Every structure is written in C-alpha cells, then in structure tokens.
C-alpha cells in the first residue's frame, strides 16, 4: 500500500511538472501577443498580434496614420498579389498568419510576412527584446528588419 501511494505521488508530481513546463513555454510564446506600433518612414501602423486556435500567431493592422487618400477615400491594399484582397482597407490587412514560436532560439518564425507597401511576402522571423519586437523579412537571403514598439495602454 505504501509503495502504491509513493508511486501515485511521484506520478502526480511528474504530471504537474509537465503541465507547469507547458504553461511556462506557452507564456513565453504568448509574450508576442498584444498591440504594436510600427513607424516605417513616417507612416505609422498599429498591429494586433493574437493567438490563433491552432496555437500559432496572427498579426493584423487595425489602424494607420493615413487611412484616407487625397480624395478622402479609404486606402485599399491595391498592391496585394492576391487580387481578391485588393479591396481590403489598408487598416485591416493581415500581415501574417501561422507564426510559430521556437523555444530553442527564443524567436518566432516559420511563416511569411506581407508588406503592403510593396505587395510582397517574405520569410519572417521575430525576436522580442523588452518592449520592442525586431521583425525581419527575407527573400532569397536578402532581408530587411524593422522594429515595432509595444503600444502603451
């Protein structure tokens, strides 16, 4: 009976440890979630990163500094290579889907990021550094990095 109780306690400790580690990794990965500000040559975009049901992350623009063109019309994503998305307002563009966290490198990647200013998709990696997120896009080994800042509440 004593051996059974000891085995039960050891088993429970192992289960708790396993779930505790998963929660810790999840919290580490979820640190990317929230609202970010990207200033790209004076054009400011506000991006929300959220966790999808499949455990990956999605980044979508929800506000831009200049949502209207010179005629007062909403700016649309006219450079999108997917013609069905060219009527999406620029302040609703999905920048990436399926972003995955890699615990071993402490970064996110394994997806493509969309650049609506040029209408291109590039391999994406992101690394969190305090209140900033270094976002890098690469095509054929040539890359560009931008820094997003966590939006203050």
C-alpha positions in Angstrom: 0.0 0.0 0.0 2.8 2.4 0.9 4.5 1.7 -2.5 1.3 2.3 -4.3 0.9 5.7 -2.5 4.5 6.6 -3.3 4.0 5.7 -7.0 0.8 7.8 -7.1 2.5 10.8 -5.5 5.5 10.5 -7.9 3.2 10.2 -10.9 1.2 13.3 -9.8 4.4 15.3 -9.4 5.5 14.3 -12.9 2.2 15.4 -14.4 2.2 18.7 -12.5 5.8 19.3 -13.7 4.9 18.5 -17.3 1.9 20.9 -17.3 3.9 23.6 -15.5 6.6 23.5 -18.1 4.0 23.7 -20.9 2.4 26.7 -19.2 5.8 28.4 -18.9 6.6 27.8 -22.6 3.1 29.0 -23.6 3.5 32.1 -21.5 6.9 32.7 -23.1 5.5 32.2 -26.6 2.4 34.4 -25.8 4.6 37.3 -24.9 4.4 38.4 -28.5 0.6 39.0 -28.2 -0.7 42.5 -27.9 -0.7 45.8 -29.7 2.4 47.1 -31.6 3.3 50.3 -33.3 5.4 50.3 -36.5 6.8 53.5 -37.8 8.0 53.0 -41.4 9.3 56.2 -42.8 6.7 58.4 -41.1 3.8 56.1 -42.0 2.6 54.7 -38.6 0.7 51.4 -38.4 -0.9 49.8 -35.4 -0.8 46.0 -35.4 -2.5 43.5 -33.1 -0.9 40.1 -32.6 -3.2 37.4 -31.3 -3.0 33.7 -30.7 -5.0 31.5 -33.1 -6.9 28.4 -32.2 -4.1 26.2 -33.6 -1.5 27.8 -31.2 0.1 29.9 -33.9 0.0 33.7 -34.1 -1.6 36.2 -36.4 -0.7 39.8 -37.0 -3.2 42.3 -38.4 -3.2 46.0 -38.9 -6.1 47.7 -37.1 -5.2 51.4 -37.6 -2.9 53.5 -39.8 -1.8 57.1 -39.6 -3.2 57.9 -43.1 -6.2 55.7 -43.8 -7.6 58.1 -46.5 -6.2 59.0 -49.8 -6.1 62.6 -51.2 -9.7 62.2 -52.4 -11.0 61.2 -49.0 -11.4 57.5 -49.9 -10.2 54.6 -47.8 -6.7 53.5 -48.9 -7.0 49.9 -50.2 -4.4 47.1 -50.4 -4.1 47.6 -54.2 -0.6 46.0 -54.4 -1.7 42.7 -52.9 -0.6 39.8 -55.3 -3.9 38.1 -54.3 -6.4 40.0 -56.4 -9.3 39.0 -54.2 -7.7 41.0 -51.3 -7.1 44.3 -53.2 -10.3 45.8 -51.9 -9.3 45.3 -48.2 -8.8 48.6 -46.4 -5.2 49.2 -45.5 -6.2 49.4 -41.8 -7.5 45.8 -41.9 -4.7 44.0 -43.7 -3.5 40.7 -42.3 0.3 40.8 -42.2 0.9 37.2 -41.2 -0.7 34.0 -40.1 0.7 30.8 -38.7 3.7 32.4 -36.9 5.3 29.7 -34.6 7.4 30.0 -31.5 10.7 28.2 -31.4 11.7 27.8 -27.8 15.3 26.7 -28.6 16.0 30.0 -30.4 13.6 32.2 -28.3 12.2 33.6 -31.6 9.1 33.2 -33.8 9.1 32.2 -37.5 8.1 29.6 -40.0 5.7 31.8 -41.9 5.7 34.7 -44.3 5.0 38.4 -43.6 3.2 40.6 -46.1 4.5 44.0 -46.9 1.5 46.0 -48.2 3.7 49.0 -49.2 5.4 46.8 -51.9 2.9 44.0 -52.3 5.4 41.2 -51.4 5.6 38.3 -49.0 8.9 37.4 -47.3 10.1 34.7 -44.9 9.6 36.1 -41.4 11.4 35.9 -38.1 10.7 37.9 -35.0 12.6 38.4 -31.8 11.2 40.1 -28.6 13.5 42.5 -26.8 11.7 44.0 -23.8 9.1 46.4 -25.3 10.3 46.1 -28.8 9.9 43.4 -31.5 12.5 43.0 -34.1 10.7 41.8 -37.3 12.8 40.6 -40.2 11.7 39.7 -43.7 13.9 37.8 -46.1 13.6 36.9 -49.8 16.4 34.9 -51.4 18.8 35.7 -48.5 18.2 39.5 -48.8 16.5 40.9 -45.8 15.1 43.9 -44.1 14.5 44.5 -40.4 12.0 46.8 -38.7 11.4 47.4 -35.1 7.9 47.5 -33.7 7.3 49.1 -30.2 4.7 47.7 -27.8 1.8 50.1 -27.6 1.4 51.8 -24.3 -2.0 51.4 -22.7 
